[in-house]
Amino acid sequence: MSGHRGDGWVRAFEEASRRMQLPAGGSVASAWESMLAVFGIPLWCVLVQGQPRETAEGIRTVLELPEDVVMLGVEGMLRNGSELTAFVGGHAITLKEWRDGRVVFHDPLPGGPFLAGAVAEGEHYWSVAAKDLGSVLTGLLVLPVAWLEAFGETAAVRFAELPGTQFWSFFGVTETGREESEFGGVEVHAEPGNFAEHVELSFTVGRGDRVTHAALSMSREWVTGGGANPLALDITRNFVAAVLPPRDVPAAAPILAGFDPAGLGGLWRTAEFQESIAGDVLLVYLGEHPEIAVTFGLSELRLDESEGWLTVEVAIF
């Protein structure tokens, strides 16, 4: 997983977008591959129906949508404070702001914009009527959660919702402090009501109170020092279930089942489980392997161990 977390991924994406200058004939796919390789972010590609087809080979998620739907998404993302990379004929610009039916954008190339009707807003910054942008737009690269929430879906868990979850109430979790996160947003620290000497919790909270990253760290001694500790399994299962985007819960269900303490006497023993990705995750949890990462549609689950502590992380894209 990338070293960037939460809104830090957004910031890294936006900075890379500003600097990105595709040559004539450059593709959305090449930009997508660069973002995945450098930052580990599996962006979604949105293509505009009726426009020249951008090369999207190799991109995991490609949406082909009518121009009016794409521009609704653009408006929603910009109004929500997100930025995004847009492509017109192999050239990338960064869309920055929605302002009274116009889109403010950054164009890294010298000599002025290539969009007809663009008005200068500052050095390398311009604005253009949304309808004029939509008529030439060929594709976008977007952060999945930001795109879905532009259309009104609550794609990520809000931090304010966590105190109402079984994870928070059953384990008596309390907040212990807040600080500005080096990755952007606010870092919230918390601990359970019991065994706090063995458990550390942190949550990165970004735009709109979204949980963009969450980490549960447990001492190896407490997790497996006297065999598989049912309490450690239970807090792990409830923690992951509490912070996963709702869309990803069905895909993660087999892994969550593996953290059910009931599996100690049943599920773990089956060949099907042992040969599955859920079995691989459990082997890392038990200390048999050093790390694993599993990517879902909107998030990534990662387990790794360092200096006698097992960390379970969920990063939301």
Backbone torsions as a table, in degrees:
resi	resn	phi	psi	omega
1	MET	NA	147.5	179.7
2	SER	-62.8	155.2	174.5
3	GLY	-71.6	-12.4	179.3
4	HIS	-85.7	141.8	-179.5
5	ARG	-131.0	149.6	171.4
6	GLY	53.3	-131.9	-179.2
7	ASP	-64.6	-17.6	174.1
8	GLY	-62.4	-35.5	174.9
9	TRP	-64.2	-39.3	178.3
10	VAL	-62.4	-46.1	-179.2
11	ARG	-62.3	-42.9	179.5
12	ALA	-64.4	-40.6	178.7
13	PHE	-62.6	-44.9	-178.1
14	GLU	-66.5	-40.3	179.5
15	GLU	-65.5	-42.0	177.8
16	ALA	-64.0	-36.7	179.7
17	SER	-63.7	-39.5	-179.8
18	ARG	-61.8	-37.7	-174.0
19	ARG	-86.8	-15.1	-172.8
20	MET	-71.7	124.3	176.8
21	GLN	-129.7	100.5	-179.0
22	LEU	-80.6	137.7	176.5
23	PRO	-69.8	167.0	176.7
24	ALA	-53.6	130.9	-178.3
25	GLY	86.2	-0.9	176.7
26	GLY	-62.9	158.8	-172.5
27	SER	-122.4	157.8	171.6
28	VAL	-60.0	-37.5	-177.5
29	ALA	-60.9	-40.6	-179.5
30	SER	-66.0	-37.7	177.3
31	ALA	-67.5	-41.4	179.0
32	TRP	-61.2	-45.5	180.0
33	GLU	-62.1	-38.5	179.1
34	SER	-64.8	-43.9	-179.6
35	MET	-64.9	-37.6	179.6
36	LEU	-68.8	-42.8	-177.1
37	ALA	-68.0	-41.1	-174.3
38	VAL	-84.1	-42.8	-172.1
39	PHE	-113.9	-8.6	179.3
40	GLY	70.8	24.1	-175.9
41	ILE	-102.7	113.9	177.9
42	PRO	-82.5	79.4	-178.3
43	LEU	-63.2	158.7	170.6
44	TRP	-93.2	146.3	175.3
45	CYS	-106.3	126.8	177.3
46	VAL	-112.6	120.0	178.5
47	LEU	-108.3	144.7	-177.8
48	VAL	-93.1	121.2	178.0
49	GLN	-62.0	140.5	177.4
50	GLY	89.5	-10.1	177.1
51	GLN	-96.7	162.5	175.3
52	PRO	-51.7	135.3	-172.6
53	ARG	-72.4	118.9	173.9
54	GLU	-74.7	148.4	176.2
55	THR	-73.6	117.0	-177.6
56	ALA	-122.3	17.9	-178.6
57	GLU	-62.1	131.3	178.0
58	GLY	94.1	-15.0	179.5
59	ILE	-76.4	133.5	-172.7
60	ARG	-67.5	-43.8	-177.0
61	THR	-125.4	116.9	179.8
62	VAL	-124.6	126.0	177.4
63	LEU	-112.7	125.0	175.1
64	GLU	-106.7	114.1	-170.2
65	LEU	-132.5	154.6	175.8
66	PRO	-62.6	155.8	-177.5
67	GLU	-55.4	-43.3	-176.0
68	ASP	-65.7	-35.1	178.9
69	VAL	-70.1	-42.1	178.4
70	VAL	-59.7	-43.6	-178.3
71	MET	-70.3	-28.9	172.0
72	LEU	-62.8	-41.4	177.5
73	GLY	-64.6	-41.7	177.3
74	VAL	-59.6	-48.1	-180.0
75	GLU	-60.5	-45.9	-178.2
76	GLY	-62.5	-43.4	179.7
77	MET	-64.8	-44.4	-178.8
78	LEU	-66.6	-39.4	178.0
79	ARG	-65.9	-29.2	178.6
80	ASN	-83.0	0.3	176.5
81	GLY	94.8	4.8	178.9
82	SER	-89.0	157.1	171.8
83	GLU	-115.5	160.7	-178.9
84	LEU	-153.4	155.4	178.9
85	THR	-91.8	129.7	178.8
86	ALA	-117.7	150.4	-178.1
87	PHE	-121.8	133.9	173.7
88	VAL	-133.5	108.2	178.2
89	GLY	58.4	39.8	177.8
90	GLY	83.9	3.2	179.5
91	HIS	-109.8	136.1	-177.1
92	ALA	-103.8	135.2	172.0
93	ILE	-129.0	160.3	178.5
94	THR	-106.7	119.1	177.0
95	LEU	-81.7	127.0	-169.1
96	LYS	-111.0	-38.0	-169.8
97	GLU	-156.6	144.9	172.4
98	TRP	-101.6	122.2	-174.5
99	ARG	-137.9	101.2	175.4
100	ASP	51.6	51.1	177.2
101	GLY	79.6	4.9	176.5
102	ARG	-118.2	154.2	179.5
103	VAL	-113.3	123.9	174.2
104	VAL	-87.4	130.7	-177.9
105	PHE	-136.8	160.1	176.3
106	HIS	-108.1	127.8	177.1
107	ASP	-117.6	114.3	-174.2
108	PRO	-72.6	-16.2	-176.1
109	LEU	-77.7	143.9	178.0
110	PRO	-76.0	162.3	172.0
111	GLY	92.5	8.1	176.4
112	GLY	99.0	165.3	-175.4
113	PRO	-79.0	159.7	178.0
114	PHE	-97.4	-0.8	-177.6
115	LEU	-91.3	125.7	178.4
116	ALA	-62.7	138.6	177.0
117	GLY	83.6	3.3	179.9
118	ALA	-71.5	142.9	-179.5
119	VAL	-116.4	133.2	-178.9
120	ALA	-64.9	135.0	177.9
121	GLU	-120.6	-0.9	-175.9
122	GLY	150.3	178.6	-178.5
123	GLU	-61.5	117.4	-178.5
124	HIS	67.3	8.5	178.7
125	TYR	-115.0	135.8	-176.1
126	TRP	-142.1	165.2	171.4
127	SER	-131.5	151.6	-178.6
128	VAL	-145.6	149.0	176.7
129	ALA	-59.2	135.8	-177.4
130	ALA	-56.2	-38.3	-178.8
131	LYS	-66.0	-33.2	178.6
132	ASP	-72.5	-38.5	175.8
133	LEU	-63.5	-45.8	-178.2
134	GLY	-60.4	-31.0	-176.2
135	SER	-72.3	-18.3	-178.2
136	VAL	-119.2	-8.2	-177.5
137	LEU	-64.8	132.3	178.3
138	THR	-107.7	-30.3	-178.6
139	GLY	-168.0	166.2	178.6
140	LEU	-136.7	153.8	164.2
141	LEU	-115.4	125.9	-172.0
142	VAL	-133.9	150.4	169.6
143	LEU	-73.9	127.7	-171.5
144	PRO	-55.0	-48.8	-177.3
145	VAL	-62.1	-43.1	-179.8
146	ALA	-62.7	-38.6	179.4
147	TRP	-65.8	-46.5	-179.3
148	LEU	-64.0	-39.8	-178.0
149	GLU	-73.2	-19.3	173.5
150	ALA	-64.3	-23.4	179.8
151	PHE	-103.1	13.2	172.6
152	GLY	95.3	-1.5	178.2
153	GLU	-81.6	136.0	172.8
154	THR	-84.4	94.2	-171.0
155	ALA	-89.8	-20.4	-179.9
156	ALA	-124.0	152.5	178.3
157	VAL	-70.9	139.4	174.3
158	ARG	-91.0	142.0	-178.1
159	PHE	-61.1	-35.9	-179.2
160	ALA	-62.6	-18.5	179.7
161	GLU	-81.8	-21.4	-172.3
162	LEU	-62.7	-39.2	178.8
163	PRO	-59.5	-19.9	178.2
164	GLY	-89.1	-0.1	-179.0
165	THR	-87.2	158.7	176.7
166	GLN	-60.6	-37.8	179.3
167	PHE	-55.7	-48.6	-174.6
168	TRP	-70.3	-46.7	-174.3
169	SER	-74.8	-44.0	-175.5
170	PHE	-65.1	-38.5	-177.7
171	PHE	-94.8	8.1	175.0
172	GLY	57.8	42.6	-176.6
173	VAL	-70.5	136.4	175.1
174	THR	-131.1	145.6	177.1
175	GLU	-75.2	137.1	-178.3
176	THR	-114.1	-12.3	179.6
177	GLY	170.5	163.0	178.7
178	ARG	-136.9	150.7	175.0
179	GLU	-155.9	159.6	176.0
180	GLU	-66.9	132.6	-178.3
181	SER	-83.1	140.6	175.6
182	GLU	-65.5	-17.2	-179.8
183	PHE	-96.1	3.1	-177.2
184	GLY	100.4	147.6	-178.3
185	GLY	83.1	-158.8	-177.4
186	VAL	-117.9	135.6	176.0
187	GLU	-97.7	118.7	-179.9
188	VAL	-105.6	127.5	178.1
189	HIS	-103.7	144.5	-177.9
190	ALA	-149.6	169.2	177.6
191	GLU	-150.3	155.2	177.1
192	PRO	-78.6	165.7	-178.9
193	GLY	-67.9	-27.6	178.1
194	ASN	-125.7	167.0	178.6
195	PHE	46.6	36.9	-179.1
196	ALA	-66.3	-23.0	178.2
197	GLU	-69.4	-14.4	-178.6
198	HIS	-111.1	-4.9	-172.2
199	VAL	-135.0	132.3	174.2
200	GLU	-126.5	141.3	-179.1
201	LEU	-129.3	141.4	173.0
202	SER	-145.9	149.7	-179.7
203	PHE	-138.1	129.7	172.1
204	THR	-94.2	124.5	-176.7
205	VAL	-113.5	121.6	-175.4
206	GLY	-109.9	-151.1	-177.4
207	ARG	-56.7	139.1	177.1
208	GLY	66.1	23.7	178.8
209	ASP	66.9	17.1	179.8
210	ARG	-71.4	136.0	169.4
211	VAL	-78.8	114.4	-177.0
212	THR	-103.7	-15.3	176.5
213	HIS	-160.2	140.8	177.6
214	ALA	-141.3	142.3	-178.1
215	ALA	-136.0	134.3	173.9
216	LEU	-118.1	116.6	178.7
217	SER	-113.2	132.5	-177.7
218	MET	-133.2	141.7	178.1
219	SER	-67.5	138.9	179.3
220	ARG	-59.5	-35.7	179.3
221	GLU	-57.9	-41.3	-177.9
222	TRP	-75.8	-33.9	-176.8
223	VAL	-70.5	-47.0	-173.5
224	THR	-138.5	12.3	-176.3
225	GLY	-57.6	-35.5	178.8
226	GLY	-119.6	33.9	-170.8
227	GLY	99.6	174.7	-178.3
228	ALA	-65.0	115.0	-177.2
229	ASN	-77.1	116.0	-179.7
230	PRO	-57.4	-35.0	179.5
231	LEU	-66.2	-38.4	178.3
232	ALA	-66.0	-41.9	176.4
233	LEU	-60.5	-44.1	-174.9
234	ASP	-67.7	-42.1	-179.6
235	ILE	-68.9	-33.0	177.6
236	THR	-65.0	-48.3	-179.2
237	ARG	-60.3	-46.3	-177.6
238	ASN	-71.0	-34.4	177.4
239	PHE	-62.8	-51.2	-178.4
240	VAL	-62.0	-44.5	-179.3
241	ALA	-62.1	-33.1	-175.7
242	ALA	-73.0	-31.5	-172.3
243	VAL	-106.4	-11.6	178.2
244	LEU	-64.5	141.7	169.8
245	PRO	-57.3	139.8	-177.9
246	PRO	-52.1	-36.3	-179.8
247	ARG	-62.6	-26.6	-174.6
248	ASP	-92.1	-9.7	-176.9
249	VAL	-61.0	-44.4	179.0
250	PRO	-59.6	-41.9	-179.7
251	ALA	-66.9	-30.7	-178.7
252	ALA	-87.0	-5.2	-174.7
253	ALA	-53.8	-44.0	179.1
254	PRO	-61.9	-34.8	177.9
255	ILE	-70.2	-43.1	177.7
256	LEU	-61.3	-38.2	177.5
257	ALA	-62.6	-33.1	179.0
258	GLY	-67.3	-24.0	177.9
259	PHE	-89.2	-0.3	177.3
260	ASP	-72.2	124.1	-180.0
261	PRO	-54.0	-23.7	177.9
262	ALA	-63.8	-22.8	-179.8
263	GLY	-66.2	-18.6	179.3
264	LEU	-54.2	-35.1	-176.7
265	GLY	-108.9	4.7	-175.1
266	GLY	-142.2	-80.9	-172.0
267	LEU	-54.9	-42.0	-176.3
268	TRP	-59.5	-26.3	-174.2
269	ARG	-83.2	-11.5	-176.0
270	THR	-79.7	143.6	179.2
271	ALA	-63.1	-37.0	-178.7
272	GLU	-60.5	-44.5	179.4
273	PHE	-67.7	-43.8	-177.2
274	GLN	-62.5	-28.3	-178.3
275	GLU	-94.7	3.7	-176.3
276	SER	-98.9	170.5	175.6
277	ILE	-63.0	-32.0	177.1
278	ALA	-63.0	-37.9	175.9
279	GLY	-65.7	-38.7	177.4
280	ASP	-63.6	-40.6	177.8
281	VAL	-61.9	-42.6	-178.6
282	LEU	-64.8	-35.2	178.4
283	LEU	-62.4	-37.4	175.9
284	VAL	-68.4	-43.0	178.4
285	TYR	-56.9	-40.4	-177.9
286	LEU	-81.2	-4.7	177.4
287	GLY	91.2	11.0	-178.7
288	GLU	-80.4	-27.6	177.9
289	HIS	-133.3	155.6	-172.3
290	PRO	-76.8	-32.6	-175.4
291	GLU	-164.1	161.5	174.4
292	ILE	-159.3	148.8	175.3
293	ALA	-132.5	133.9	179.3
294	VAL	-124.7	122.5	-178.6
295	THR	-100.2	129.2	174.3
296	PHE	-105.1	-167.9	-177.0
297	GLY	-66.3	-40.1	-175.0
298	LEU	-122.0	3.1	-174.1
299	SER	-156.1	170.4	175.2
300	GLU	-133.0	135.2	174.3
301	LEU	-104.6	128.6	-179.0
302	ARG	-133.8	137.2	173.3
303	LEU	-122.6	133.1	171.7
304	ASP	-153.0	165.7	-174.4
305	GLU	-127.3	139.8	178.5
306	SER	-153.2	128.8	174.4
307	GLU	51.3	44.4	174.3
308	GLY	80.3	11.6	177.8
309	TRP	-125.5	134.7	174.5
310	LEU	-96.4	127.9	178.5
311	THR	-114.5	129.6	175.5
312	VAL	-110.5	118.3	-176.3
313	GLU	-120.3	143.6	170.1
314	VAL	-123.6	120.0	176.5
315	ALA	-110.9	133.9	-177.4
316	ILE	-107.4	131.7	-175.5
317	PHE	-85.2	NA	NA
